[in-house]
């Protein structure tokens, strides 16, 4: 198996990194749940205006987490990883532009476009990317990445910001800074950004 680019674990006497079994959920499980949630939100946004804001925020957080952890892992461990990561980053950049349009309009065609792009994005992940990662990464690596995805999502922007850096290390600096600004704007405008608050 190839090694995923992760910082070393703190030393534990008598335990190697390979023997350590981290707690948490795998990155694949978390991102797959996001894809399901995004599908539900697309359906709800067609009839509930508040769901559109939640869709925008959820997708912005999801894409930020994928750019920080999924695509670098894909790039590093899969034989054709660099090409896959480049393709997905380009698709995400287009998705952010479409998301900005949805965020600024109530146009039904914008929602339809986002829904179709999310459906294709989730399909590629489920049929191509996730199975390959399961084959090339250890369960412990996927859990350690999952822990980082959860942190990245909580610090990520809640609005689309096309054109900002989408690869490490800059995205890991810029995304949390924009996330703070977005969260302040959300609080001031009382914008709903979590599905459970709908």
C-alpha positions in Angstrom: 0.0 0.0 0.0 1.1 3.5 -0.7 1.3 5.9 2.2 -1.1 8.8 2.4 0.5 12.2 3.1 -0.3 12.6 6.8 1.7 14.1 9.6 3.3 11.5 11.9 1.5 10.4 15.0 2.8 11.4 18.4 5.2 8.7 19.7 3.6 6.0 21.9 6.2 3.7 23.5 6.0 0.2 22.1 3.4 1.1 19.4 4.2 1.8 15.7 2.1 3.9 13.4 1.0 0.7 11.6 -0.2 -0.8 14.9 -2.2 2.3 16.0 -5.9 2.1 15.2 -7.3 5.7 15.3 -10.8 6.4 16.5 -13.3 8.1 14.3 -15.0 7.6 10.9 -13.3 7.1 7.6 -13.0 9.9 5.1 -15.0 7.9 2.6 -17.9 7.3 5.0 -18.1 11.0 5.8 -17.9 12.2 2.2 -20.4 9.6 1.1 -22.8 10.8 3.7 -22.2 14.4 2.5 -23.2 13.3 -1.0 -26.5 11.8 0.3 -27.1 15.0 2.3 -26.5 17.1 -0.8 -28.9 15.1 -2.8 -31.6 15.6 -0.2 -30.9 19.3 0.0 -31.2 19.7 -3.8 -34.7 18.1 -3.5 -35.7 20.4 -0.6 -34.3 23.5 -2.2 -36.8 23.2 -5.0 -39.6 23.9 -2.6 -38.0 25.4 0.5 -36.1 28.7 0.0 -34.1 28.2 3.3 -32.8 24.9 2.0 -31.0 26.7 -0.8 -28.8 28.5 1.7 -28.1 25.3 3.5 -27.3 23.6 0.2 -24.8 26.3 -0.7 -23.1 26.2 2.7 -23.0 22.4 2.8 -21.6 22.1 -0.7 -19.0 24.9 0.0 -17.8 23.0 3.2 -17.8 19.7 1.4 -15.7 20.9 -1.5 -13.2 22.6 0.8 -12.7 19.3 2.7 -12.3 17.3 -0.5 -9.8 19.8 -1.8 -7.8 19.7 1.4 -7.7 16.0 2.0 -9.4 13.8 -0.6 -7.6 15.0 -3.7 -4.2 15.1 -2.2 -4.7 11.5 -1.1 -5.9 10.5 -4.6 -2.9 12.3 -6.1 -0.4 10.5 -3.8 -1.7 7.0 -3.7 -3.5 6.1 -6.9 -1.6 5.1 -10.0 -3.5 7.6 -12.1 -4.1 9.8 -9.1 -2.6 13.1 -10.5 -4.9 13.0 -13.6 -8.0 12.1 -11.4 -7.2 14.9 -8.9 -6.7 17.4 -11.6 -10.0 16.5 -13.3 -11.9 16.7 -10.0 -10.4 20.0 -9.0 -11.4 21.4 -12.4 -15.0 20.1 -11.9 -15.1 21.5 -8.4 -14.0 25.0 -9.8 -16.9 24.9 -12.3 -19.2 23.7 -9.5 -18.2 26.7 -7.3 -19.0 29.1 -10.2 -22.4 27.5 -10.6 -22.9 27.6 -6.8 -22.2 31.3 -6.7 -24.9 31.7 -9.3 -27.3 29.7 -7.1 -26.3 31.7 -4.1 -27.2 35.0 -5.8 -30.4 34.0 -7.6 -33.6 32.0 -7.3 -33.4 30.8 -10.8 -34.6 27.2 -11.2 -32.0 26.5 -13.9 -29.2 27.3 -11.4 -30.6 24.7 -9.0 -31.0 22.1 -11.8 -27.4 22.7 -12.9 -26.1 22.3 -9.3 -28.2 19.1 -8.8 -26.9 17.5 -12.0 -23.3 18.4 -11.2 -23.6 17.0 -7.6 -25.1 13.8 -9.0 -22.2 13.4 -11.4 -19.7 14.3 -8.7 -21.1 11.7 -6.2 -21.3 9.1 -8.9 -17.6 9.5 -9.9 -16.6 9.3 -6.2 -18.7 6.2 -5.5 -17.8 4.3 -8.6 -14.2 5.3 -9.2 -12.5 7.2 -6.4 -13.7 5.6 -3.2 -13.2 2.0 -4.3 -9.6 2.8 -5.5 -8.8 4.5 -2.2 -10.1 1.5 -0.2 -7.8 -0.7 -2.2 -4.7 1.6 -1.8 -5.2 3.0 1.7 -5.3 1.3 5.1 -8.4 1.7 7.3 -6.3 3.7 9.8 -5.2 6.1 7.1 -8.8 6.6 6.0 -9.9 7.2 9.6 -7.1 9.7 10.2 -8.2 11.5 7.0 -11.8 11.4 8.2 -10.8 13.1 11.4 -9.1 15.9 9.3 -12.2 16.2 7.0 -14.4 16.8 10.0 -12.1 19.6 11.2 -11.8 21.1 7.7 -15.6 21.1 7.2 -16.2 22.9 10.5 -13.6 25.6 9.6 -14.5 25.9 5.9 -16.3 28.8 4.1 -20.1 28.6 3.9 -20.2 30.6 0.6 -18.7 29.8 -2.7 -15.3 31.5 -3.4 -14.3 30.6 -6.9 -10.7 31.5 -7.7 -9.2 30.9 -4.3 -6.4 28.4 -3.9 -7.7 24.8 -4.1 -4.6 22.8 -3.3 -2.5 22.5 -0.2 -0.9 24.2 1.5 -2.6 27.5 0.6 -6.2 26.2 0.7 -5.5 25.0 4.3 -4.7 28.6 5.2 -7.2 30.5 3.1 -10.3 28.4 3.7 -10.4 28.8 7.5 -9.8 32.5 7.1 -12.7 32.8 4.7 -14.7 30.5 6.9 -14.5 33.0 9.8 -15.6 35.9 7.6 -18.5 33.8 6.2 -19.7 32.7 9.6 -19.7 36.3 10.9 -21.8 37.3 7.8 -24.1 34.3 8.4 -24.6 35.3 12.1 -25.3 38.9 11.2 -27.8 38.0 8.5 -29.3 35.0 10.5 -28.6 32.7 7.5 -29.3 29.0 8.1 -26.3 26.9 7.1 -27.0 23.4 8.6 -29.6 20.9 7.5 -30.7 20.2 11.1 -31.6 23.8 11.6 -34.2 23.8 8.7 
